[in-house]
Amino acid sequence: MKTLKINYKNLLNYITVTLFAITAISCETEIPQTDTDPPNFSIRIIGNNFDHTFDQNDDFDNFQLLLRKDDKYEFQLTGADSGGLQKLEMLFQPLFLEFNATITSPWQRTQFSTLSDLISWTGDQSVPLTGTILHGDFIAKGNPIGGTPITISVRDYGGSSIFQNISGGTINTFVREGAQAEVISH
């Protein structure tokens, strides 16, 4: 019964992410006069019998992601806003999570130090898009005692006002030798 419940949940997550990605992939839109709805994001991580999608509705303070050291995981990062997506960013520590993705404009990768890389997408206000998607993989290399965060931030144009709507979250990630990949609530 537990396996059926897990498989059903995984299927629902897969369908949700797929539908989100289909509707979010770079359709032109108009920036509305007023936009009070925050943008949406998701990151799906798959590998080693693990498949989980994190999004803006998760309570990031009450769980941690455990990954197996030296395992490769696929990821799919999406951001969307019907009033135009302005920016999607993912900050991580490349020494501990070795990300690999094909980065083409308007995506870019910025290395701040050996402990901090940023993968970001910036929209064009003259041709606003409803969303974007990036996929690639990463290798879980290990981490310090306090874990290694994956921080995601997404913002829209906020309509014609100067006040943008922002969503985001930090996935507290721990990498351990021989661990089974899982999300642990606390």
Secondary structure, 3 states (H helix, E strand, C coil): CHHHHHHHHHHHHHHHHHHHHHHHCCCECCCCCECCCCCEEEEEEEECCEEEEEECCCCHHHEEEEEECCCEEEEEEEEECCCCEEEEEEEECCCCEEEEECCCCCEEEEEEECCEEEEEEECCCCCCECEEEEEEEEEECCCCCCCEEEEEEEEECCECCCCCCEEEEEEEEEEECCCCCEEEEC
